[in-house]
Amino acid sequence: MMIFKSKDGRSAVEVSQSIQKNIESYSAISGKNETGGILIGNYKWNQTLAVISEITGPPSDSKMGLTWFKRGIRGLKQLIEKSWIKGHYYIGEWHFHPYASPNPSRQDIQEMKNIATSKIYNCPEPILVIIGGCVDNFKLRVFVSLGKNQLIELYS
């Protein structure tokens, strides 16, 4: 298990080895195309620690290419409703940058701002997990969007 924390200690995200392995598996399967999915979890430590309990792969209506990914929505509403009953919620997004560094693009940053300010998502501080590289050398980075203007990195 790894815990990623902001420098100011305000935000933290727990990523278990099994969650990281699931992300790596989806990434390996996608080959040269970007891919991604959503993060489901809950909060501890007075809402300062987000624990990722589940991830999805790309929904079947997702679109992807070598340098872009548009996550679909098919099946997510039902999954989120089932998770809600167990006290787990939508907490953010993950995606893969094949053969590239796991740096957030302008599009990634904009998408997180959109999620943070959307009443539909009801997630004012969404988490973004980006994995980059290739099967032999994956690198994972974790970010949190603090409102509409700030994406900060969390460090392990």
LUMDO-241380 format. One record per atom (N, C-alpha, C): residue number from 1; atom name; x, y, z. Coordinates in pm, whole numbers, padded with zeros to 5 digits. Layout:
LUMDO-241380
  num  atome       u       v       w
  NUM     CA       X       Y       Z
...
//
This chain:
LUMDO-241380
  num  atome       u       v       w
    1      N   00084  -00118   00000
    1     CA   00000   00000   00000
    1      C   00089   00124   00000
    2      N   00049   00222  -00079
    2     CA   00120   00350  -00081
    2      C   00022   00460  -00045
    3      N   00070   00557   00031
    3     CA  -00009   00675   00060
    3      C   00061   00793  -00003
    4      N  -00013   00864  -00087
    4     CA   00037   00984  -00153
    4      C  -00022   01103  -00077
    5      N   00064   01200  -00040
    5     CA   00021   01315   00040
    5      C   00062   01446  -00025
    6      N  -00021   01548  -00003
    6     CA   00017   01683  -00047
    6      C   00123   01735   00048
    7      N   00201   01830   00000
    7     CA   00308   01886   00083
    7      C   00254   01952   00209
    8      N   00134   02010   00200
    8     CA   00076   02077   00316
    8      C  -00002   01982   00408
    9      N  -00011   01855   00371
    9     CA  -00080   01756   00454
    9      C  -00231   01762   00448
   10      N  -00285   01850   00364
   10     CA  -00430   01867   00356
   10      C  -00499   01751   00285
   11      N  -00430   01689   00191
   11     CA  -00490   01583   00109
   11      C  -00399   01462   00104
   12      N  -00461   01344   00102
   12     CA  -00386   01219   00090
   12      C  -00473   01117   00018
   13      N  -00407   01025  -00054
   13     CA  -00476   00919  -00127
   13      C  -00403   00789  -00102
   14      N  -00479   00686  -00065
   14     CA  -00424   00553  -00045
   14      C  -00446   00469  -00170
   15      N  -00337   00414  -00223
   15     CA  -00342   00327  -00340
   15      C  -00283   00192  -00300
   16      N  -00366   00089  -00296
   16     CA  -00317  -00044  -00260
   16      C  -00241  -00104  -00378
   17      N  -00163  -00207  -00349
   17     CA  -00091  -00277  -00456
   17      C  -00188  -00337  -00556
   18      N  -00301  -00390  -00509
   18     CA  -00396  -00451  -00602
   18      C  -00459  -00346  -00694
   19      N  -00485  -00227  -00644
   19     CA  -00538  -00119  -00729
   19      C  -00432  -00081  -00833
   20      N  -00307  -00065  -00790
   20     CA  -00201  -00030  -00885
   20      C  -00186  -00139  -00990
   21      N  -00190  -00265  -00949
   21     CA  -00177  -00377  -01045
   21      C  -00294  -00377  -01143
   22      N  -00415  -00347  -01097
   22     CA  -00531  -00339  -01188
   22      C  -00512  -00229  -01292
   23      N  -00464  -00113  -01247
   23     CA  -00437  -00003  -01341
   23      C  -00331  -00045  -01442
   24      N  -00225  -00108  -01394
   24     CA  -00119  -00154  -01484
   24      C  -00171  -00257  -01583
   25      N  -00259  -00346  -01539
   25     CA  -00315  -00448  -01629
   25      C  -00398  -00386  -01740
   26      N  -00487  -00294  -01704
   26     CA  -00567  -00225  -01807
   26      C  -00477  -00150  -01904
   27      N  -00371  -00089  -01850
   27     CA  -00278  -00014  -01934
   27      C  -00203  -00106  -02030
   28      N  -00158  -00220  -01980
   28     CA  -00086  -00316  -02064
   28      C  -00176  -00367  -02177
   29      N  -00301  -00395  -02146
   29     CA  -00396  -00445  -02246
   29      C  -00419  -00343  -02357
   30      N  -00418  -00214  -02320
   30     CA  -00448  -00109  -02420
   30      C  -00335  -00089  -02520
   31      N  -00216  -00141  -02488
   31     CA  -00104  -00131  -02581
   31      C  -00059   00012  -02603
   32      N  -00070   00058  -02728
   32     CA  -00022   00193  -02764
   32      C  -00130   00300  -02749
   33      N  -00251   00261  -02714
   33     CA  -00360   00357  -02699
   33      C  -00376   00400  -02553
   34      N  -00418   00524  -02535
   34     CA  -00454   00569  -02400
   34      C  -00578   00493  -02356
   35      N  -00594   00481  -02226
   35     CA  -00712   00418  -02169
   35      C  -00735   00480  -02032
   36      N  -00842   00439  -01966
   36     CA  -00869   00492  -01834
   36      C  -01000   00442  -01779
   37      N  -01038   00498  -01667
   37     CA  -01161   00461  -01600
   37      C  -01184   00551  -01481
   38      N  -01273   00507  -01393
   38     CA  -01303   00589  -01276
   38      C  -01246   00525  -01150
   39      N  -01238   00608  -01046
   39     CA  -01194   00566  -00914
   39      C  -01314   00568  -00821
   40      N  -01329   00464  -00743
   40     CA  -01436   00456  -00644
   40      C  -01369   00433  -00509
   41      N  -01421   00497  -00406
   41     CA  -01362   00479  -00274
   41      C  -01439   00553  -00167
   42      N  -01371   00575  -00056
   42     CA  -01432   00650   00054
   42      C  -01324   00732   00122
   43      N  -01364   00801   00228
   43     CA  -01273   00894   00295
   43      C  -01256   00857   00442
   44      N  -01135   00881   00493
   44     CA  -01102   00858   00633
   44      C  -01028   00981   00684
   45      N  -00986   00973   00808
   45     CA  -00908   01079   00872
   45      C  -00975   01215   00856
   46      N  -01099   01224   00895
   46     CA  -01171   01351   00890
   46      C  -01174   01409   00749
   47      N  -01197   01322   00652
   47     CA  -01210   01356   00510
   47      C  -01079   01399   00443
   48      N  -00963   01375   00507
   48     CA  -00837   01414   00444
   48      C  -00768   01300   00370
   49      N  -00811   01176   00392
   49     CA  -00752   01060   00323
   49      C  -00859   00993   00237
   50      N  -00834   00990   00107
   50     CA  -00921   00917   00016
   50      C  -00862   00778  -00004
   51      N  -00944   00676   00012
   51     CA  -00900   00539  -00006
   51      C  -00965   00485  -00133
   52      N  -00884   00453  -00231
   52     CA  -00936   00396  -00355
   52      C  -00965   00248  -00330
   53      N  -01092   00211  -00340
   53     CA  -01129   00072  -00314
   53      C  -01154  -00006  -00443
   54      N  -01178   00065  -00552
   54     CA  -01211  -00002  -00678
   54      C  -01181   00093  -00794
   55      N  -01142   00034  -00906
   55     CA  -01130   00111  -01030
   55      C  -01210   00038  -01137
   56      N  -01244   00110  -01240
   56     CA  -01303   00046  -01357
   56      C  -01203   00055  -01471
   57      N  -01223  -00030  -01568
   57     CA  -01153  -00015  -01694
   57      C  -01234   00081  -01779
   58      N  -01199   00095  -01904
   58     CA  -01275   00186  -01990
   58      C  -01414   00129  -02019
   59      N  -01520   00206  -01995
   59     CA  -01653   00160  -02034
   59      C  -01656   00129  -02183
   60      N  -01748   00042  -02223
   60     CA  -01751  -00005  -02362
   60      C  -01776   00105  -02465
   61      N  -01831   00219  -02421
   61     CA  -01854   00329  -02516
   61      C  -01742   00433  -02513
   62      N  -01628   00399  -02454
   62     CA  -01511   00488  -02452
   62      C  -01448   00493  -02590
   63      N  -01380   00603  -02618
   63     CA  -01305   00621  -02743
   63      C  -01160   00648  -02705
   64      N  -01067   00593  -02785
   64     CA  -00926   00610  -02750
   64      C  -00838   00612  -02873
   65      N  -00723   00674  -02857
   65     CA  -00624   00680  -02962
   65      C  -00485   00684  -02901
   66      N  -00385   00710  -02985
   66     CA  -00247   00710  -02939
   66      C  -00218   00818  -02835
   67      N  -00284   00933  -02849
   67     CA  -00254   01045  -02758
   67      C  -00380   01107  -02698
   68      N  -00490   01033  -02696
   68     CA  -00614   01087  -02639
   68      C  -00703   00974  -02589
   69      N  -00790   01011  -02494
   69     CA  -00886   00916  -02438
   69      C  -01012   00991  -02396
   70      N  -01126   00943  -02438
   70     CA  -01256   00999  -02398
   70      C  -01331   00888  -02327
   71      N  -01338   00898  -02194
   71     CA  -01404   00793  -02117
   71      C  -01554   00795  -02144
   72      N  -01607   00676  -02170
   72     CA  -01750   00660  -02188
   72      C  -01821   00651  -02054
   73      N  -01952   00624  -02061
   73     CA  -02032   00620  -01938
   73      C  -02111   00490  -01921
   74      N  -02112   00406  -02021
   74     CA  -02197   00286  -02018
   74      C  -02167   00200  -01895
   75      N  -02271   00176  -01815
   75     CA  -02262   00091  -01697
   75      C  -02214   00160  -01570
   76      N  -02166   00284  -01580
   76     CA  -02110   00349  -01462
   76      C  -02216   00391  -01361
   77      N  -02331   00439  -01407
   77     CA  -02435   00483  -01315
   77      C  -02477   00370  -01222
   78      N  -02498   00251  -01277
   78     CA  -02539   00137  -01196
   78      C  -02428   00098  -01096
   79      N  -02303   00098  -01142
   79     CA  -02192   00065  -01055
   79      C  -02180   00165  -00940
   80      N  -02192   00292  -00970
   80     CA  -02181   00396  -00867
   80      C  -02297   00384  -00768
   81      N  -02416   00356  -00817
   81     CA  -02531   00339  -00727
   81      C  -02511   00219  -00633
   82      N  -02458   00109  -00686
   82     CA  -02428  -00009  -00602
   82      C  -02322   00025  -00498
   83      N  -02220   00099  -00540
   83     CA  -02112   00136  -00449
   83      C  -02163   00229  -00339
   84      N  -02252   00320  -00374
   84     CA  -02307   00417  -00280
   84      C  -02372   00345  -00161
   85      N  -02442   00237  -00190
   85     CA  -02510   00159  -00085
   85      C  -02408   00107   00016
   86      N  -02286   00075  -00031
   86     CA  -02180   00024   00056
   86      C  -02095   00134   00118
   87      N  -02133   00260   00095
   87     CA  -02056   00371   00151
   87      C  -01933   00409   00071
   88      N  -01934   00374  -00058
   88     CA  -01823   00409  -00147
   88      C  -01877   00498  -00258
   89      N  -01793   00588  -00306
   89     CA  -01837   00694  -00395
   89      C  -01741   00712  -00513
   90      N  -01790   00782  -00615
   90     CA  -01702   00828  -00722
   90      C  -01606   00928  -00660
   91      N  -01475   00906  -00678
   91     CA  -01377   01000  -00622
   91      C  -01278   01053  -00726
   92      N  -01291   01009  -00851
   92     CA  -01201   01064  -00951
   92      C  -01181   00974  -01071
   93      N  -01071   01000  -01142
   93     CA  -01042   00937  -01270
   93      C  -00899   00884  -01272
   94      N  -00876   00786  -01355
   94     CA  -00739   00742  -01383
   94      C  -00725   00727  -01534
   95      N  -00605   00744  -01583
   95     CA  -00579   00710  -01723
   95      C  -00431   00689  -01750
   96      N  -00407   00634  -01868
   96     CA  -00275   00585  -01908
   96      C  -00220   00668  -02022
   97      N  -00094   00712  -02008
   97     CA  -00020   00777  -02115
   97      C   00085   00677  -02166
   98      N   00053   00605  -02275
   98     CA   00146   00502  -02323
   98      C   00277   00561  -02375
   99      N   00386   00499  -02333
   99     CA   00521   00538  -02378
   99      C   00547   00687  -02357
  100      N   00489   00741  -02251
  100     CA   00506   00883  -02219
  100      C   00509   00899  -02067
  101      N   00550   01016  -02023
  101     CA   00552   01041  -01879
  101      C   00410   01064  -01828
  102      N   00388   01038  -01700
  102     CA   00254   01055  -01644
  102      C   00226   01200  -01601
  103      N   00255   01292  -01690
  103     CA   00229   01434  -01662
  103      C   00089   01470  -01710
  104      N   00014   01548  -01631
  104     CA  -00119   01587  -01676
  104      C  -00110   01683  -01795
  105      N  -00190   01656  -01896
  105     CA  -00197   01744  -02013
  105      C  -00292   01860  -01982
  106      N  -00297   01958  -02070
  106     CA  -00394   02067  -02054
  106      C  -00536   02012  -02050
  107      N  -00561   01912  -02135
  107     CA  -00694   01850  -02139
  107      C  -00724   01780  -02005
  108      N  -00626   01712  -01948
  108     CA  -00645   01646  -01818
  108      C  -00680   01749  -01711
  109      N  -00606   01858  -01708
  109     CA  -00629   01962  -01608
  109      C  -00767   02023  -01626
  110      N  -00806   02050  -01749
  110     CA  -00938   02107  -01776
  110      C  -01049   02011  -01735
  111      N  -01031   01883  -01764
  111     CA  -01132   01784  -01727
  111      C  -01150   01778  -01575
  112      N  -01041   01786  -01501
  112     CA  -01052   01783  -01355
  112      C  -01121   01908  -01303
  113      N  -01095   02023  -01364
  113     CA  -01166   02146  -01326
  113      C  -01315   02130  -01352
  114      N  -01349   02071  -01467
  114     CA  -01490   02050  -01501
  114      C  -01558   01959  -01400
  115      N  -01491   01852  -01362
  115     CA  -01547   01759  -01264
  115      C  -01564   01828  -01129
  116      N  -01462   01904  -01087
  116     CA  -01465   01970  -00956
  116      C  -01580   02069  -00944
  117      N  -01621   02129  -01054
  117     CA  -01726   02231  -01049
  117      C  -01862   02179  -01095
  118      N  -01870   02052  -01132
  118     CA  -01994   01995  -01184
  118      C  -02086   01946  -01072
  119      N  -02212   01985  -01079
  119     CA  -02311   01933  -00984
  119      C  -02345   01788  -01014
  120      N  -02325   01745  -01137
  120     CA  -02354   01606  -01174
  120      C  -02260   01510  -01101
  121      N  -02131   01543  -01098
  121     CA  -02033   01456  -01033
  121      C  -02038   01465  -00881
  122      N  -02073   01583  -00829
  122     CA  -02076   01605  -00685
  122      C  -01945   01561  -00619
  123      N  -01834   01605  -00679
  123     CA  -01700   01566  -00633
  123      C  -01610   01690  -00641
  124      N  -01615   01777  -00539
  124     CA  -01543   01905  -00548
  124      C  -01391   01895  -00548
  125      N  -01336   01782  -00504
  125     CA  -01190   01763  -00504
  125      C  -01157   01627  -00567
  126      N  -01180   01614  -00698
  126     CA  -01154   01484  -00763
  126      C  -01006   01450  -00769
  127      N  -00981   01321  -00765
  127     CA  -00845   01266  -00772
  127      C  -00817   01228  -00917
  128      N  -00696   01249  -00959
  128     CA  -00650   01207  -01090
  128      C  -00526   01121  -01072
  129      N  -00535   00996  -01117
  129     CA  -00420   00906  -01118
  129      C  -00379   00888  -01263
  130      N  -00252   00916  -01291
  130     CA  -00200   00897  -01427
  130      C  -00087   00796  -01419
  131      N  -00093   00699  -01508
  131     CA   00016   00603  -01520
  131      C   00079   00624  -01658
  132      N   00208   00622  -01662
  132     CA   00277   00642  -01789
  132      C   00384   00537  -01809
  133      N   00439   00534  -01929
  133     CA   00546   00441  -01959
  133      C   00498   00321  -02038
  134      N   00556   00206  -02006
  134     CA   00523   00082  -02077
  134      C   00527  -00034  -01977
  135      N   00490  -00150  -02025
  135     CA   00477  -00268  -01939
  135      C   00599  -00292  -01851
  136      N   00717  -00273  -01905
  136     CA   00840  -00297  -01828
  136      C   00877  -00183  -01735
  137      N   00812  -00068  -01749
  137     CA   00852   00048  -01672
  137      C   00736   00146  -01654
  138      N   00636   00107  -01576
  138     CA   00525   00197  -01546
  138      C   00565   00295  -01436
  139      N   00513   00417  -01445
  139     CA   00531   00515  -01339
  139      C   00394   00575  -01309
  140      N   00360   00585  -01181
  140     CA   00229   00633  -01138
  140      C   00243   00765  -01064
  141      N   00157   00860  -01096
  141     CA   00152   00988  -01024
  141      C   00007   01014  -00983
  142      N  -00010   01083  -00872
  142     CA  -00142   01110  -00817
  142      C  -00157   01260  -00795
  143      N  -00273   01312  -00834
  143     CA  -00304   01454  -00823
  143      C  -00443   01470  -00761
  144      N  -00469   01587  -00706
  144     CA  -00603   01621  -00660
  144      C  -00634   01761  -00710
  145      N  -00757   01779  -00753
  145     CA  -00802   01909  -00799
  145      C  -00869   01980  -00682
  146      N  -00815   02094  -00646
  146     CA  -00870   02173  -00536
  146      C  -00949   02289  -00593
  147      N  -01071   02262  -00629
  147     CA  -01154   02364  -00688
  147      C  -01126   02380  -00834
  148      N  -01165   02494  -00888
  148     CA  -01159   02511  -01032
  148      C  -01025   02562  -01085
  149      N  -00931   02596  -00998
  149     CA  -00808   02657  -01048
  149      C  -00678   02588  -01009
  150      N  -00686   02478  -00936
  150     CA  -00561   02423  -00885
  150      C  -00560   02271  -00892
  151      N  -00456   02217  -00954
  151     CA  -00430   02073  -00956
  151      C  -00296   02054  -00888
  152      N  -00297   01983  -00774
  152     CA  -00172   01964  -00702
  152      C  -00131   01818  -00702
  153      N  -00001   01796  -00700
  153     CA   00049   01659  -00696
  153      C   00061   01612  -00553
  154      N   00034   01483  -00534
  154     CA   00052   01418  -00406
  154      C   00173   01326  -00419
  155      N   00253   01317  -00313
  155     CA   00380   01243  -00320
  155      C   00379   01126  -00223
  156      N   00444   01015  -00266
  156     CA   00452   00897  -00179
  156      C   00575   00904  -00090
//
